[in-house]
Every structure is written in structure tokens, then in C-alpha cells.
Amino acid sequence: MYLSDEAIRDLNTLAGWLALDDLGTHENLNPDLLILAGHAIMPNIIGALDFAAQTGVLVLLSGGIGHSTMLLQQAVKQDPLTAAIETEGLGEADILAEKAHQVFAIPWEKIEIENRSTNCGQNADSSRDRLLAQSSIPATILLVQDPLMQRRTFESFQHSWRQKTITSRFINWPVFVPHVVKVDDSLVITGGQRAGIWTLERYISMILGEVKRLRDDDATGYGPAGAGFIGHVDIPDAVENAWRRLIENEGVQVSVR
């Protein structure tokens, strides 16, 4: 696939905005809970679970069987550290729980599992309801998701918490921010310290689709003018312009699942 230098810059602008990262502004972070929403980006998962193992923070793993489940199963089987983990028939949270316990030695008593949700909005609602049922709403939550979904995940959790007037503070951590770079004549996605996390086609489709979901100007978005899964999101001009250039100038197709 050919991309112009401008298109590469625009993709990196969008990725940098989507991978919302608050961790750098909280150097002495001591969260009450880490919520890891299910996905299949292994460097991100490893970073989150290593943080939990090092700090001893309680971990809530959220995710049943959804769009990323098969990709997560494949990623687990391809990693020598986790190839022995049985994934057949398991949802994302259950798979991640096995990885947390077997690879990172996180005690079961430090792991909460929410394995019914099948999308980002349900991740938020089901995690919220589980904590409410336990009367254990944390003050500070470290929120981790696939970097390209971090901003939408935050908006979903914030919207969900507000429905029940819960005032937990979310700290966003995508673990890494991906970038596209040219290496000789090839385009490489960097940032995760591991090749092959995304194909370039899937990466572009996800980025453009995420921005479309966060837009609030028609019924296809997830905001108040659309599905109502999230509140209104202010999109910076630089992000809006980059998104439009990619669609109009590069002829890149956008898909929203």
C-alpha cells in the first residue's frame, strides 16, 4: 500500500489523539483499581499486567466474546509464554485472567473478572454494575485499552459512570502510542516493540473508524446525535482536518462496526 508523506503524518496525528495518555501527568500514580478492557494488542496487555504485578493493584478484566476474541486467542497461542493457556470457548476476560495469573503471578484474589460484555459500552456498564454490587467504587481507576480505542473507552466509561452519578477519576493509559514510519520502501507501525500487531490495512481502517464513532454530526456516530453510547466529544481541528484529508485525498474507506 502506498501512502503519501502527508497521509502518514495525518495517520500519526489521529493515532496520537486516539491513544489518550494521562499517565505522564501522574508520576506518583497509586490507583485503587486497574481496569483492562479486553482486546488483542499484546504489548499493551503485557504492560498493563506487568504494572499490576509490580504494584499489587487490584485488576478488573472486562470482556466476553466479541470482535477481538479470535484475535486474542490467536495472539495467546502465538506467544511462547502463553501458548499452553487453553483459550477455546473462553471470553477475553477469562483468557486475560489466565495470563495474569500464570505468566505474571498475580494472585487470584487480586483479579476480578467481568466476562459478559461484548463491546466497549458494555465493558463500561458491566464493570460499573459489578463494582456497585460489591459496594466498592474506587476513587481512582487506571483505564487500559487497545491504544486506538483508548479515547472511546474513556468516553464510554465516563458516560456510563455519570448515569449512576459515580465520581471515580479515570487515568488513561494506552501503554504505548503507535506511529507509522517509512523504513526503506516499506511502511512500519512502531511503538509496541513487536512487529505484526496490525496489518496496515486494519490499522488504517481502525483509526478512521474510531474517529467516525467519536464524531457527533450524524446517526452513524456513537455520540448524542447518533447511538448515544457516549457524550459529546470535542474533536480538535487538526484531527478533523487530518481525518477528512485521509478520506477525501487518499480515497481511504471507513468502516464502522
Disulfide bonds with the S-S distance in Angstrom:
none
